[in-house]
Amino acid sequence: MTVQYPPYTKEETAQRGNTLYETQLRSQVEANNHGKIIAIDIESGAFEIAEDTMTASDRLLEHHPDAVIWRIRIGHRAVHRFGIGRLL
């Protein structure tokens, strides 16, 4: 079995994914999908939307097996949140 390494650093993947989302996809998907996950292939721009990260990623990989995937929760800054929502 051959181990494949991602062609981009984490930072490059994040930058490309965020740029694609903000410039091309956000206006298409945000209105009806708030809170769902979008998985984006940062090389082709293909994407899938689902309720969770695994489903969105699996659907994208079905059509684009070599996808380099960036995920974000639609309408939020990140996929997951850690800790409490605000400090008192």
SULZICOR-V154293 format. One record per run of one state. SS is the DSSP state (H for helix, E for strand, - for the rest). FROM is the first residue (numbers start at 1). TO is the last residue. If there is no record, write none. Layout:
{{SS & FROM & TO} {SS & FROM & TO}}
//
This chain:
{{- & 1 & 9} {H & 10 & 29} {- & 30 & 36} {E & 37 & 41} {- & 42 & 46} {E & 47 & 50} {- & 51 & 52} {H & 53 & 63} {- & 64 & 68} {E & 69 & 73} {- & 74 & 88}}
//
